[in-house]
Amino acid sequence: MAEDEWQEALYRLLREHNVTQFCYVPDAGHKVLIDRSLADPDVHSVPLTTEEEGVAMVAGADLGGARAVLLMQSSGVGNCINMLSLTNGGRFPLLTLVSMRGEFGEGNPWQFPMGQAVEPVLKAMGVIVLRAEQPSDVIPAVTAAITMAFQSGQQVAVLLTQRLIGAKKF
């Protein structure tokens, strides 16, 4: 799968599984998904002022009979920690795709603390964590996450690693 093909395939996968709400804080790692959701008249694409709003949106989508995905960067995970008690305690499904920073090849020292904390912090909050390291990992990981979230009512994060999305030098 070519470098950008996985992103188009990922959008199609989400839509095939009736994800109709995309909430996000603008992020280059999710640019294709954000742009595709904005151009799709059959979905609601909602920019957030902060990532924890997305946790509430995901819960609200479920209450309204819809499926949502929260798109965020690893630094935004830190903003969501307290709100994750909503999905956990309320037993709402959560599907989040996290573009990672602070790992393989990172050039910005400010990204390391949260980047390294993402996985253990999510697990501590009861979120199941899956990782996609290369293009061939994305569709199987997100397919598994969709099943776990929407059929089993779990909270699931798929980490789109810097090996996959590319390391930033800034």
N, C-alpha and C positions, 0 to 999 in steps of 0.2 A: 504494500500500500504506500503510495507516494506521500510525501511529507504533509501536504495539505488535504489529501483525500480522506484521512481519518476524521477530520473536522466536519466535512460534508456528510460523511457516513454517520457520524454521531448525531448530527441534527436530524437526519432522516430516521434514525433509530428512536430518538425521543418522540418524534411526531407519530411514528408507527405505533408507539405505546401510549398514545393519547395524552402526551404532555402538552398542555395548552397554555400554561403560564410560565414565563421565563422572568425571574427576578435577578437583578444583577447590580453590582457596582462596576462602572466601566473598568475594563481590564484588557490589556493586549492579549493575554493568554486565552481569552474567551471571545476575541473579536469576531471570529467567523460565526459562532453561535449567536452572539448578540445581533450582528448584522442580519443574519438569516431570520431571527425571530422578529426583528423590527420590520422586515420586508414581507413577512407572512401575515396575510389578512385574517387567518384563522386562529391566531394566537394573541395573547396579551403579553406584551413585553414591557416590564416595569423597571425603570431605573430606581435604585434605592439611594438614600442619603447615607445609610450605614447598613452593614450586613445583617445585623440582628433584626432589622425590619423584614428581611427575607424569611427568617425563621417563622415569624408570625404570618407572613403571606402564604407560606407552604401549608401551615396549619389551616388557615382560612380557605385555601383552595380545597383541601380535603373536606372540610365542613360543607362546602358548596358543591361537592361531588366532582371536582376537577382534580387534575394532576399538575403539579408544579415542580420546577427544578430551581434551585438556588445556585447561581454562578458566583464564585468569589475567589479571590486570591488568598494565599495562605495567611497573609497578615490580617485579613478580615476574620479569620477563625477566632482570633482573640477577642474580637468584638461580640461574638455570638455565644460565648460560654454560658452566661446566665440564662439566655433565652432558650438554650437547648433543653433546659428543664421543662419547657412548655411541650415540646414534641415528645420528650421522654415520659413525663408525667401524664400527658394527655393521650399518649399512645397514638400520636399522629405519625403517618409515614413521612420520612424526610429523605429526599434525594438531593444531594449537593455535589457539585463538581468543583474541585478546588485546584486552581492553577498554583503550582508550588514555586516558592522562592526560598532562598537560604539553604540550598543544597548543591548538588553537582554543578560546579563551575560558576557559582554565584560571585558577582563582582561588587555587590553592595553590602558592606558589613552590617548595616542596619536591618537587613533581611534575615540574618541568621537566627537570632533568638526565637522569633515566632515560627520561622520555617522549621527549626528543629523541634519545636514544642507541639506542632500541629497534631501529629499522630498520637502521642501519649495523652494529650489533652482531650482530643475527640473520644478516644477510648475510655478515658476516665468519666466522660459524660454519657457513656452508653452507646456511642455511635460506632457502628461497624465501619472499619476502614479498609478499602481496597486500593491498590496502586496500579497505575498504568505507566510503564517505563518506556514502551516503544509503541509505534502505531498499531502493531498487531495485537497489543494488549487492550486497546481502548474499547472496542465493541464487545468483547467477552466480559470485561470488567463492568461496563455500564449495563449490559444486559443482565448480568447477575444482580447488580445494584437495583435495577428497576424491579426485578422479581422480588428481591428481599424487601424493598420499600413498599411497593404497591400491592403485593400479594400477601406478604407476611407482616406488614405494618411496622417494619423496622426503620431505624434511623441509619442511613448509609451515606458515607462520603467516599467519592472516588478521587484520589489524589492524582492529578495529571502532573507528573514529575518534570523537573527541568531537563532530564535526559530526553523526554518526549517533546516538550514545548520549546526547548532551547534555553540556555543560560543567558542571563542578561549581565552586561558588564557595568551597569549603572545601579 
